[in-house]
Amino acid sequence: MVTRKFGRTLLYLGLIVGGFFYIYPFLWMVSASFKTLPEFARGGLSLIPQTIHWQNYLIAWREAEFSRYFLNTVALATIPTITSLISTSMAGYALATRRFPGRKIYIGGAVVMMFLPHGLTVIPVFMLIHKLGLLHTLLGVMLPSMGGSLMQALFFLGYYSSISTGAKTLEEAARVDGAGFFQTYWRIMMPLGRPMFATLGILAFISGWNNFYWPLVISLGDPKLRTLPVGLYAFRGEHITEWTLLCAGTTMALIPIILLFLFFQRYIIEGLAGAIKM
């Protein structure tokens, strides 16, 4: 009994120490965002600033145009999340409940396509955006992700397949009442898929918020189209790397994602656990 308690104590102590080392870089960054540049240069690994210097956040927000980057990032994360959930959930529902020629080939092809590197499609998509005249526009940044990903569609396919037994009765009842495919999806299957909508919606929002490569490619150096990740990257070049301002901007970029995870972590964990069971 004593040995078991001692082992558990060592385990918890190891987790606490490991967790501290894991979170220390983030705490150091937040601390650096409140320091002056001279204090930052001589402060070393100290986590406690001598004085709280809020001006770093004001300068980053106003003079470095982080307010514009923030609004662009909100649009890039929110609009494609909504449209992708609608399109991929409908695709997953159709694949799970409808039998048609080539269905298995389509699903197999979707799985194979997931293994292709993302960079392989950058040039064709860029040329398409150019032909559509959407370069230097926020719509051109959002458009490739508005349809969703194959992973989302396959997750919805697995989820709707797992509940097909119970949902089939509801579908048949709706069909008797004269409901078509879209009415059945909107009024029955979409409410049943709320756990998966919550999980994939949060993950899609986080992915859109952190998206760096495509906004960098499509904006072509236009400051008006920069998102927070691109703005942080450009911030190092436009200024002589004022690290305190960079830490303040990075902290502002991370706060919404941290709050989102804290409030919805239960849905993320439950949704991923349910997906693994499928």
C-alpha positions as CSV (number, residue, x, y, z in Angstrom):
1,M,0.0,0.0,0.0
2,V,2.8,2.4,1.0
3,T,4.7,1.5,-2.2
4,R,1.7,2.2,-4.3
5,K,1.2,5.7,-2.7
6,F,4.9,6.4,-3.1
7,G,4.7,5.4,-6.8
8,R,1.6,7.6,-7.4
9,T,3.3,10.5,-5.7
10,L,6.3,10.2,-7.9
11,L,4.1,10.0,-10.9
12,Y,2.2,13.1,-10.1
13,L,5.4,14.9,-9.2
14,G,6.9,13.9,-12.6
15,L,3.8,15.1,-14.4
16,I,3.9,18.5,-12.6
17,V,7.5,19.0,-13.4
18,G,7.0,17.9,-17.0
19,G,4.0,20.1,-17.3
20,F,5.9,23.1,-16.0
21,F,8.7,22.6,-18.6
22,Y,6.1,22.2,-21.3
23,I,4.2,25.4,-20.4
24,Y,7.3,27.5,-19.5
25,P,8.0,28.8,-23.0
26,F,4.4,30.1,-23.2
27,L,4.7,31.8,-19.7
28,W,8.0,33.3,-20.7
29,M,6.5,34.7,-23.9
30,V,3.6,36.3,-22.0
31,S,6.0,37.7,-19.4
32,A,8.2,39.2,-22.2
33,S,5.2,40.9,-23.7
34,F,4.9,43.1,-20.6
35,K,8.6,44.1,-20.5
36,T,10.5,47.0,-22.0
37,L,13.1,46.1,-24.6
38,P,16.1,46.8,-22.3
39,E,14.6,44.7,-19.6
40,F,13.9,42.0,-22.1
41,A,17.5,42.0,-23.2
42,R,18.9,41.7,-19.7
43,G,16.1,39.7,-18.1
44,G,17.2,36.2,-19.2
45,L,14.8,33.5,-18.1
46,S,12.9,35.6,-15.6
47,L,9.1,35.3,-15.6
48,I,8.3,38.3,-13.5
49,P,8.6,41.8,-15.2
50,Q,9.8,44.7,-13.1
51,T,7.0,46.8,-14.3
52,I,3.9,45.9,-16.3
53,H,4.4,47.6,-19.7
54,W,0.9,47.6,-21.4
55,Q,2.1,49.8,-24.2
56,N,3.5,46.8,-26.1
57,Y,-0.1,45.6,-26.7
58,L,-1.3,49.1,-27.7
59,I,1.6,49.6,-30.1
60,A,1.1,46.1,-31.7
61,W,-2.6,46.6,-32.0
62,R,-2.6,50.1,-33.5
63,E,0.7,50.9,-35.2
64,A,1.5,47.3,-36.4
65,E,-2.1,47.0,-37.7
66,F,-2.9,43.9,-35.7
67,S,-6.5,45.0,-35.5
68,R,-6.8,44.5,-39.3
69,Y,-5.0,41.2,-39.2
70,F,-7.3,40.1,-36.4
71,L,-10.4,40.9,-38.4
72,N,-9.0,39.1,-41.4
73,T,-8.2,36.0,-39.3
74,V,-11.7,36.0,-37.8
75,A,-13.3,36.1,-41.3
76,L,-10.9,33.4,-42.6
77,A,-11.6,31.1,-39.6
78,T,-15.4,31.6,-39.3
79,I,-16.8,31.7,-42.8
80,P,-15.0,28.6,-44.2
81,T,-15.8,26.7,-40.9
82,I,-19.5,27.3,-41.4
83,T,-19.6,26.5,-45.2
84,S,-17.3,23.5,-44.8
85,L,-19.4,21.9,-42.1
86,I,-22.5,22.2,-44.2
87,S,-20.9,20.8,-47.4
88,T,-19.0,17.9,-45.7
89,S,-21.8,16.9,-43.4
90,M,-24.1,16.6,-46.5
91,A,-21.5,14.6,-48.3
92,G,-20.9,12.3,-45.3
93,Y,-24.7,11.8,-44.8
94,A,-25.2,11.0,-48.5
95,L,-22.3,8.5,-48.5
96,A,-23.5,6.9,-45.3
97,T,-27.2,6.5,-46.3
98,R,-27.3,6.2,-50.0
99,R,-26.1,3.3,-52.2
100,F,-25.0,4.3,-55.7
101,P,-22.6,2.9,-58.4
102,G,-19.0,3.8,-57.6
103,R,-19.6,4.7,-54.0
104,K,-16.8,2.5,-52.7
105,I,-14.5,3.7,-55.3
106,Y,-15.2,7.3,-54.4
107,I,-14.6,6.6,-50.7
108,G,-11.4,4.8,-51.5
109,G,-10.2,7.6,-53.7
110,A,-11.0,10.1,-50.9
111,V,-8.8,8.1,-48.5
112,V,-6.0,7.9,-51.0
113,M,-6.2,11.7,-51.7
114,M,-5.6,12.4,-48.0
115,F,-2.1,11.0,-48.3
116,L,-1.1,13.5,-51.0
117,P,1.0,16.4,-49.7
118,H,-0.8,19.6,-49.4
119,G,1.8,21.5,-51.3
120,L,1.0,19.5,-54.4
121,T,-2.2,21.4,-55.0
122,V,-0.9,24.9,-54.3
123,I,0.0,25.8,-57.9
124,P,-3.2,24.5,-59.6
125,V,-5.4,26.2,-56.9
126,F,-3.3,29.4,-57.3
127,M,-3.8,29.4,-61.0
128,L,-7.5,28.8,-60.6
129,I,-7.8,31.8,-58.2
130,H,-5.8,33.9,-60.7
131,K,-8.2,32.9,-63.5
132,L,-11.2,33.8,-61.4
133,G,-9.7,37.3,-60.7
134,L,-9.6,36.7,-57.0
135,L,-6.0,37.5,-56.3
136,H,-5.5,40.3,-53.7
137,T,-9.0,39.6,-52.3
138,L,-10.1,38.1,-49.0
139,L,-12.5,35.8,-50.9
140,G,-9.5,34.4,-52.8
141,V,-7.9,33.5,-49.4
142,M,-11.0,31.9,-48.1
143,L,-12.4,30.1,-51.2
144,P,-10.1,26.9,-51.2
145,S,-11.1,26.0,-47.6
146,M,-14.8,26.9,-47.9
147,G,-15.7,23.4,-49.3
148,G,-14.1,21.6,-46.4
149,S,-11.6,18.7,-46.3
150,L,-11.9,15.1,-47.1
151,M,-11.1,14.3,-43.5
152,Q,-14.2,16.1,-42.4
153,A,-16.4,14.3,-44.9
154,L,-15.0,10.9,-43.8
155,F,-15.6,11.7,-40.1
156,F,-19.2,12.6,-40.9
157,L,-19.5,9.4,-43.0
158,G,-18.3,7.3,-40.0
159,Y,-20.6,9.1,-37.6
160,Y,-23.7,8.9,-39.6
161,S,-22.9,5.2,-40.4
162,S,-22.6,4.5,-36.7
163,I,-26.1,5.9,-35.9
164,S,-27.7,4.7,-39.1
165,T,-29.7,2.0,-37.3
166,G,-31.6,4.4,-35.1
167,A,-31.7,7.2,-37.7
168,K,-33.2,5.0,-40.3
169,T,-36.6,4.8,-38.5
170,L,-36.7,8.6,-38.3
171,E,-35.7,8.9,-42.0
172,E,-38.5,6.5,-43.0
173,A,-41.0,8.4,-40.9
174,A,-39.9,11.7,-42.5
175,R,-40.2,10.2,-46.0
176,V,-43.8,9.1,-45.2
177,D,-44.6,12.6,-44.2
178,G,-43.3,13.8,-47.6
179,A,-39.9,15.1,-46.6
180,G,-37.2,15.1,-49.3
181,F,-33.4,14.5,-48.9
182,F,-32.6,18.1,-47.9
183,Q,-35.5,18.4,-45.4
184,T,-34.5,15.1,-43.8
185,Y,-30.9,16.2,-43.6
186,W,-31.8,19.7,-42.2
187,R,-34.5,18.7,-39.7
188,I,-33.3,15.2,-38.5
189,M,-29.7,14.3,-39.4
190,M,-28.2,17.7,-38.7
191,P,-29.5,17.9,-35.1
192,L,-28.4,14.2,-34.6
193,G,-24.9,15.2,-35.7
194,R,-24.4,18.0,-33.2
195,P,-21.5,16.3,-31.4
196,M,-19.6,15.9,-34.6
197,F,-20.5,19.4,-35.7
198,A,-19.1,20.8,-32.5
199,T,-15.9,18.8,-32.7
200,L,-15.1,19.4,-36.3
201,G,-16.3,23.0,-36.1
202,I,-13.8,23.7,-33.4
203,L,-11.0,21.9,-35.1
204,A,-11.8,23.7,-38.4
205,F,-11.8,27.1,-36.7
206,I,-8.5,26.4,-35.1
207,S,-7.0,25.3,-38.4
208,G,-8.3,28.4,-40.2
209,W,-7.0,30.6,-37.4
210,N,-3.5,29.1,-37.6
211,N,-3.5,29.0,-41.4
212,F,-0.2,30.5,-42.6
213,Y,0.9,29.1,-45.9
214,W,-2.0,29.8,-48.2
215,P,-2.7,33.4,-46.9
216,L,1.0,34.0,-47.4
217,V,0.9,32.8,-51.0
218,I,-2.3,34.4,-52.1
219,S,-1.8,37.8,-50.5
220,L,1.5,38.4,-52.4
221,G,2.7,40.9,-49.7
222,D,-0.5,42.9,-49.6
223,P,-0.8,44.1,-45.9
224,K,-4.5,44.5,-46.2
225,L,-5.0,40.7,-46.6
226,R,-2.6,39.6,-43.9
227,T,-3.8,37.3,-41.2
228,L,-2.3,37.1,-37.7
229,P,0.2,34.3,-38.6
230,V,1.3,36.2,-41.7
231,G,1.4,39.5,-39.9
232,L,3.6,38.0,-37.2
233,Y,5.9,36.7,-39.8
234,A,6.1,40.0,-41.6
235,F,6.5,41.9,-38.3
236,R,10.0,40.5,-37.9
237,G,11.0,41.9,-41.3
238,E,9.3,45.3,-41.1
239,H,10.8,46.1,-37.7
240,I,14.2,45.4,-36.3
241,T,12.7,42.5,-34.5
242,E,11.3,44.2,-31.4
243,W,10.8,41.0,-29.5
244,T,8.6,42.5,-26.8
245,L,6.1,43.7,-29.5
246,L,6.3,40.3,-31.3
247,C,5.6,38.5,-28.0
248,A,2.6,40.8,-27.4
249,G,1.2,40.1,-30.9
250,T,1.7,36.4,-30.5
251,T,0.0,36.4,-27.1
252,M,-3.0,38.3,-28.7
253,A,-3.1,35.7,-31.5
254,L,-3.2,32.8,-29.0
255,I,-5.7,34.1,-26.5
256,P,-8.9,33.3,-28.6
257,I,-7.7,29.8,-29.4
258,I,-6.9,29.1,-25.7
259,L,-10.3,30.4,-24.6
260,L,-12.0,28.3,-27.3
261,F,-10.3,25.2,-26.1
262,L,-11.0,25.9,-22.4
263,F,-14.7,26.4,-23.0
264,F,-15.2,23.5,-25.5
265,Q,-12.5,21.0,-24.6
266,R,-15.2,18.5,-23.5
267,Y,-16.7,18.5,-27.0
268,I,-13.3,18.1,-28.6
269,I,-12.3,15.1,-26.4
270,E,-15.7,13.4,-26.6
271,G,-15.9,13.9,-30.4
272,L,-12.4,12.5,-31.0
273,A,-13.0,9.6,-28.6
274,G,-16.3,8.8,-30.5
275,A,-14.4,9.0,-33.8
276,I,-11.8,6.6,-32.6
277,K,-14.6,4.1,-31.6
278,M,-16.0,4.2,-35.1
